[in-house]
């Protein structure tokens, strides 16, 4: 795994910490562990897949969906980070 430069510099997790481990768990087929490690992994992957499909096929309202998915992912990432901050699991 690649070390997090944010954590190395500041000493605590960044909002993206856990994504690599979650992606690895997803690769091994462990969907539940992947969600526990980083809940935004699957929505982020679906977002990128949809964005690539939109580039290829030019969906009618694709850009609106991309914006919607982007903001949903931001909310999930922010909520996950807030929970980790308040529970003290980022240190």
Buried (B, 14 or more C-beta within 10 A) or exposed (E): EEEBEBBEEEEEBBBBBBBBBBBBBBEEEBEEBBBEBBBBBBBBEEBEEBBEEBEEEEBEEBEEBBEEBEEEBEEBBEEBBEEBBEEEEBE
